[in-house]
Amino acid sequence: MKLEEFVKTILYAYPLLKTVGKDYEEHIRNKALLSYRSGGSAENLAEYLAEEILCKRRLEWLKEKIDCVLDKLDQVEKTLVKIRYFGLERKIKRPMDHAAGGEKNRYGEWSESKYFRRQNKLLSKMKGLFVAAGVNEEIFLKEFSILEPFREIYRFVSDGRDRKISLRERRWLRF
């Protein structure tokens, strides 16, 4: 696994992590309340619930780490992350204004090449920030690659299907 692929996977998964604590809590509570319907032993159910609680904690830890990394970015970089990984481009009408993050008046309108250079530079910066925050490939492989959403997103990235997002960004930037 390349460092770039795991960083992209984490960033694409971030919007899913926003409600993970609440969702897991509800799932665990419902499973416990409906334990009489499980058909299994109490010991098996207790083990399952303990594993789910640990999974919830790992996902909350990852969300906290991503939030810390995002806090270290300036406003333009945050906007670039939102555009590429969180789907912001679907919600805004004036793409170059948002891509420039308010820099339009100082530097003129961004070109496509400037936008994509900034995205590539930002990805390199984020690799370092994630490693500095304690989120590295080893932890990702051990703790998160076993979870289905992360496996699916990783497959999407490693197969190069995320390049379609870049093509969509090109069309969006030409708006």
Contacts in CASP RR format, 6 or more apart in sequence:
PFRMAT RR
TARGET T0000
AUTHOR 0000-0000-0000
METHOD contacts of the structure
MODEL  1
MKLEEFVKTILYAYPLLKTVGKDYEEHIRNKALLSYRSGGSAENLAEYLA
EEILCKRRLEWLKEKIDCVLDKLDQVEKTLVKIRYFGLERKIKRPMDHAA
GGEKNRYGEWSESKYFRRQNKLLSKMKGLFVAAGVNEEIFLKEFSILEPF
REIYRFVSDGRDRKISLRERRWLRF
1 137 0 8 1.000
1 140 0 8 1.000
1 141 0 8 1.000
1 154 0 8 1.000
1 158 0 8 1.000
3 127 0 8 1.000
3 131 0 8 1.000
3 137 0 8 1.000
4 123 0 8 1.000
4 127 0 8 1.000
5 154 0 8 1.000
5 157 0 8 1.000
5 158 0 8 1.000
6 137 0 8 1.000
6 140 0 8 1.000
6 154 0 8 1.000
7 123 0 8 1.000
7 126 0 8 1.000
7 127 0 8 1.000
7 130 0 8 1.000
8 85 0 8 1.000
8 123 0 8 1.000
8 157 0 8 1.000
8 162 0 8 1.000
9 140 0 8 1.000
9 150 0 8 1.000
9 153 0 8 1.000
9 154 0 8 1.000
9 157 0 8 1.000
10 62 0 8 1.000
10 66 0 8 1.000
10 130 0 8 1.000
10 135 0 8 1.000
10 140 0 8 1.000
10 144 0 8 1.000
11 66 0 8 1.000
11 81 0 8 1.000
11 84 0 8 1.000
11 85 0 8 1.000
11 126 0 8 1.000
12 85 0 8 1.000
12 153 0 8 1.000
12 156 0 8 1.000
12 157 0 8 1.000
12 162 0 8 1.000
13 149 0 8 1.000
13 150 0 8 1.000
13 153 0 8 1.000
14 63 0 8 1.000
14 66 0 8 1.000
14 85 0 8 1.000
14 86 0 8 1.000
15 86 0 8 1.000
16 149 0 8 1.000
17 59 0 8 1.000
17 60 0 8 1.000
17 62 0 8 1.000
17 63 0 8 1.000
17 66 0 8 1.000
18 63 0 8 1.000
20 56 0 8 1.000
20 59 0 8 1.000
20 60 0 8 1.000
20 63 0 8 1.000
21 56 0 8 1.000
21 59 0 8 1.000
21 60 0 8 1.000
24 52 0 8 1.000
24 53 0 8 1.000
24 55 0 8 1.000
24 56 0 8 1.000
24 59 0 8 1.000
25 56 0 8 1.000
27 52 0 8 1.000
28 49 0 8 1.000
28 52 0 8 1.000
28 53 0 8 1.000
28 56 0 8 1.000
31 38 0 8 1.000
31 45 0 8 1.000
31 48 0 8 1.000
31 49 0 8 1.000
31 52 0 8 1.000
32 45 0 8 1.000
32 49 0 8 1.000
35 42 0 8 1.000
35 45 0 8 1.000
38 44 0 8 1.000
38 45 0 8 1.000
55 147 0 8 1.000
58 143 0 8 1.000
58 144 0 8 1.000
59 147 0 8 1.000
62 135 0 8 1.000
62 143 0 8 1.000
62 144 0 8 1.000
65 130 0 8 1.000
65 133 0 8 1.000
65 134 0 8 1.000
65 135 0 8 1.000
66 135 0 8 1.000
68 133 0 8 1.000
69 126 0 8 1.000
69 129 0 8 1.000
69 130 0 8 1.000
69 133 0 8 1.000
69 135 0 8 1.000
70 78 0 8 1.000
70 81 0 8 1.000
72 129 0 8 1.000
73 81 0 8 1.000
73 122 0 8 1.000
73 125 0 8 1.000
73 126 0 8 1.000
75 101 0 8 1.000
75 102 0 8 1.000
76 100 0 8 1.000
76 101 0 8 1.000
76 102 0 8 1.000
76 103 0 8 1.000
76 118 0 8 1.000
77 122 0 8 1.000
77 125 0 8 1.000
79 88 0 8 1.000
79 98 0 8 1.000
79 99 0 8 1.000
79 101 0 8 1.000
80 99 0 8 1.000
80 115 0 8 1.000
80 118 0 8 1.000
80 119 0 8 1.000
80 122 0 8 1.000
81 122 0 8 1.000
81 126 0 8 1.000
82 88 0 8 1.000
83 89 0 8 1.000
83 98 0 8 1.000
83 99 0 8 1.000
83 169 0 8 1.000
84 119 0 8 1.000
84 165 0 8 1.000
84 169 0 8 1.000
88 98 0 8 1.000
89 95 0 8 1.000
89 98 0 8 1.000
89 168 0 8 1.000
89 169 0 8 1.000
89 172 0 8 1.000
92 98 0 8 1.000
93 175 0 8 1.000
94 175 0 8 1.000
95 172 0 8 1.000
95 173 0 8 1.000
95 175 0 8 1.000
96 104 0 8 1.000
96 109 0 8 1.000
96 110 0 8 1.000
96 173 0 8 1.000
96 175 0 8 1.000
97 104 0 8 1.000
99 110 0 8 1.000
99 115 0 8 1.000
99 173 0 8 1.000
100 107 0 8 1.000
100 108 0 8 1.000
100 109 0 8 1.000
100 110 0 8 1.000
103 110 0 8 1.000
104 110 0 8 1.000
110 118 0 8 1.000
112 170 0 8 1.000
112 173 0 8 1.000
112 174 0 8 1.000
115 169 0 8 1.000
115 173 0 8 1.000
116 166 0 8 1.000
130 136 0 8 1.000
140 150 0 8 1.000
144 150 0 8 1.000
145 151 0 8 1.000
145 154 0 8 1.000
156 162 0 8 1.000
END
